[in-house]
Amino acid sequence: MVLSGLLPISEDVIDKIVITSNKNDEAVTLLKLGNTWTLNNQKVFQNKLDAFWSITSYFEGAQLTSKNKNKHSKIGLDDIQGVNLEFFVGNYLQEKFILGKWTNDSRLCYFRKPGKSEVYSTECPVPADTIFDTNILGWQDPTILSVPKVEISEIQYIYETEEFKIVNNGNEQIIISQEGNEFAQWIPVNTIFQTLSGFISSGFANKEEAISLQLQEPFATIKIKTIDDSSNKSMTLKFLQKDDKSYYVYITGSPTVYILEKAIGDLILLNKSQLTD
């Protein structure tokens, strides 16, 4: 026996998703604006969203696992334990499910409809609490920026003790400072460009921290200027020290403050002497 008769819950129909649980006071509300899914006006992490739609596409036709209501608490499917998943079209509630525990042994997502005893299951290669995350930060895109080298015209560094620019002329890069113009060393400067082409954070500061951090003076500012026909806008990165192993970094004008591993940040936070000697 399989689950049938669900109203459509595909990405091309649904425009709002709400995920809640008793373990978390905040609701995760994903909104579709045009063709983009957002959370608190920020773009949702696409890889996670793709996995979400992949698994929910199998809800229709999912295998009946149990009809025994007494088993609900054992697999985390009672009204208190379960994660609530709601699909909306406009303000209309299209479908609602309660999701249960995921185990590495079964690798299944267990779910039921509210008020129903029947429990259904479908394959979940990754933990259900990762895909059906009730933590707002879990849905944010960890990508700080992704700008290919060919789209960057110059990078300006502003430190407390020095200021200089890297001008990208394709096959060669020039360092411009008060001391004059110098050719940049190929290895360190290309490491900078490679890092900026896929600049990934390891986490996020919470909302309260983010507001406070953006009022502090950064120890380093990097201004990235893109070419006129670039698909990426010019932007300014601000860096603050978090601890011995990480930095805070944010893009001016964005409310998101990222946590960046120091080892990755140090690939781009270079002084002029490290680029020219």
C-alpha positions in Angstrom: 0.0 0.0 0.0 1.3 3.5 -0.9 0.3 7.0 -0.2 -1.9 8.6 -3.0 -4.2 11.5 -3.6 -1.9 14.3 -2.4 -2.4 17.7 -3.8 0.6 18.9 -5.9 3.6 19.9 -3.7 6.2 20.4 -6.4 8.4 23.4 -6.8 6.5 24.8 -9.8 3.3 24.9 -7.7 4.3 25.7 -4.1 5.4 29.3 -3.2 5.8 29.0 0.5 7.2 26.3 2.9 7.0 26.5 6.7 9.1 24.1 8.8 8.6 24.1 12.6 9.2 21.9 15.7 8.8 22.1 19.4 12.6 22.1 19.8 13.0 25.5 18.1 11.0 28.7 18.8 11.6 30.1 15.3 9.8 28.9 12.2 11.7 28.4 9.0 9.6 30.1 6.3 10.9 29.7 2.7 9.3 32.1 0.2 9.4 31.9 -3.5 10.0 35.4 -5.1 9.9 35.1 -8.8 12.1 32.1 -9.5 14.2 32.5 -6.4 13.6 30.9 -3.0 14.4 33.2 -0.1 14.6 33.2 3.7 14.5 36.5 5.5 15.2 38.2 2.2 18.4 36.1 1.7 18.8 33.5 -1.0 18.3 29.9 0.2 21.2 27.5 -0.2 20.5 25.9 -3.6 22.1 22.5 -2.9 20.0 22.0 0.2 16.8 23.1 -1.6 17.5 20.7 -4.5 17.8 17.8 -2.0 14.6 18.9 -0.3 12.6 18.8 -3.5 14.2 15.5 -4.5 13.0 13.8 -1.3 9.5 15.4 -1.2 8.9 14.4 -4.8 8.6 10.8 -3.5 6.0 11.6 -0.8 3.3 10.7 -3.4 3.6 6.9 -3.7 5.5 6.5 -0.4 5.3 3.0 1.2 2.9 2.4 4.1 5.1 1.4 7.0 2.7 1.2 10.0 -0.9 1.8 11.0 -0.1 1.4 14.7 -0.6 4.8 16.5 1.3 3.4 19.5 4.5 3.3 17.4 4.4 7.1 16.7 6.6 8.1 19.7 9.1 5.3 18.9 10.0 6.9 15.6 9.5 10.5 16.7 6.2 11.0 15.0 3.9 12.1 17.8 2.6 15.6 17.8 5.2 16.8 20.3 8.3 15.1 18.8 7.7 15.5 15.1 8.8 18.2 12.7 5.9 20.0 11.0 6.2 20.5 7.3 3.6 22.8 5.5 3.3 23.6 1.8 1.4 26.7 0.7 0.0 28.1 -2.5 -0.4 31.8 -1.6 -2.1 31.8 1.8 -3.8 28.4 1.1 -2.4 25.4 3.0 -1.9 22.8 0.3 -0.5 19.9 2.4 0.9 19.3 5.9 3.0 16.5 7.2 4.7 15.4 10.5 8.2 14.0 10.0 9.9 11.6 12.3 13.4 10.4 13.3 16.0 9.4 10.7 18.5 6.6 11.5 21.7 5.6 9.7 20.5 2.0 9.7 17.3 2.6 7.8 18.1 5.7 5.9 14.4 6.4 5.5 12.2 9.5 6.1 9.1 8.6 8.1 6.1 10.8 7.9 2.4 10.9 8.4 -0.5 13.4 7.9 -1.8 15.2 11.0 -4.7 13.3 12.7 -3.8 10.1 10.8 -2.3 6.9 12.2 -0.8 5.7 8.9 3.0 6.1 8.8 4.7 6.2 5.4 8.4 6.1 4.5 10.6 7.1 1.6 14.3 6.9 1.0 16.5 9.6 2.6 20.2 9.2 1.9 21.0 12.0 4.3 19.6 12.8 7.8 16.1 14.1 7.7 16.9 16.9 10.1 19.5 18.1 7.6 17.0 18.3 4.7 14.0 19.4 6.8 16.1 21.8 8.9 14.2 23.8 11.6 17.3 26.0 12.1 17.2 29.2 10.1 20.9 29.4 9.8 20.9 25.9 8.2 19.2 27.2 5.1 21.5 30.1 4.5 23.9 29.8 1.5 27.5 29.5 2.9 28.9 31.0 -0.3 30.3 34.4 0.5 31.0 35.2 -3.1 31.9 33.4 -6.3 33.5 35.7 -8.9 35.8 34.3 -11.6 39.1 35.9 -12.2 38.1 37.1 -15.7 35.4 39.3 -14.2 37.6 41.0 -11.6 39.3 44.2 -12.8 40.9 45.2 -9.6 41.1 44.4 -5.9 41.8 47.1 -3.4 43.3 46.3 0.1 42.8 48.6 3.0 44.7 47.8 6.2 45.5 50.1 9.1 49.2 50.3 8.1 49.0 50.1 4.3 46.8 50.4 1.2 47.3 49.0 -2.3 45.5 47.7 -5.4 45.9 44.6 -7.5 45.0 45.5 -11.1 44.1 42.5 -13.2 45.4 42.8 -16.8 44.6 39.2 -17.8 48.0 37.4 -18.0 49.7 39.8 -15.6 48.7 41.6 -12.4 50.1 45.0 -11.3 50.4 46.1 -7.6 49.7 49.9 -7.3 50.6 51.7 -4.1 52.1 54.9 -2.9 55.5 53.4 -3.5 54.8 53.0 -7.2 53.8 50.1 -9.5 55.2 46.6 -9.3 54.5 43.3 -11.0 52.8 40.8 -8.7 54.1 37.3 -8.0 52.1 34.8 -9.9 51.5 32.1 -7.2 50.1 34.3 -4.3 48.1 36.6 -6.5 46.5 33.7 -8.4 45.7 32.0 -5.1 43.7 35.1 -4.2 41.7 34.9 -7.5 41.1 31.2 -7.1 39.9 31.7 -3.5 37.5 34.5 -4.6 36.0 32.2 -7.3 34.6 30.0 -4.6 34.8 31.8 -1.3 32.9 29.5 1.2 32.2 30.2 4.9 32.0 27.6 7.7 29.0 29.2 9.4 27.1 32.3 10.4 26.9 34.8 13.2 23.4 35.0 14.6 21.1 38.0 14.0 22.0 39.8 17.2 25.8 39.2 16.7 25.6 40.4 13.1 24.1 43.7 14.0 26.8 44.3 16.7 29.7 43.2 14.5 28.8 45.5 11.6 29.2 48.5 14.0 32.8 47.5 14.8 35.9 48.7 12.9 37.3 46.0 10.6 41.0 45.2 10.7 40.9 44.7 6.9 38.7 45.8 4.0 38.9 44.4 0.5 37.1 46.1 -2.3 36.5 44.0 -5.4 35.7 45.9 -8.6 34.2 43.8 -11.4 34.3 44.5 -15.2 31.3 46.4 -16.7 29.6 43.3 -18.2 30.2 41.1 -15.2 27.3 39.0 -13.8 28.6 40.0 -10.4 28.4 43.5 -8.8 31.4 45.2 -7.3 31.5 44.6 -3.6 33.3 45.4 -0.4 34.3 42.8 2.2 34.9 43.6 5.8 37.0 41.4 8.1 37.0 41.1 11.9 38.9 38.8 14.2 36.7 36.1 15.8 39.3 33.9 17.5 42.6 32.2 16.8 41.0 29.9 14.2 38.4 32.1 12.4 37.3 35.5 11.2 34.0 37.2 10.8 33.4 38.6 7.3 30.5 40.4 5.6 29.7 42.2 2.4 28.8 45.8 2.9 25.0 46.3 2.5 24.2 42.7 3.4 22.8 41.7 6.8 24.6 38.4 6.8 27.9 38.0 8.7 29.8 34.8 7.9 32.3 32.8 10.0 35.4 32.1 7.9 38.1 29.6 8.8 41.4 31.5 9.3 43.3 29.1 7.0 41.0 30.2 4.1 40.9 33.9 5.0 44.7 34.0 5.2 44.9 32.9 1.5 43.6 36.4 0.5 44.5 38.6 3.5 48.0 39.2 2.2 50.3 42.2 2.6 51.9 43.9 -0.4 55.3 42.5 0.5 53.9 39.0 0.3 52.7 39.7 -3.3 55.8 41.4 -4.7 58.9 40.0 -2.9 
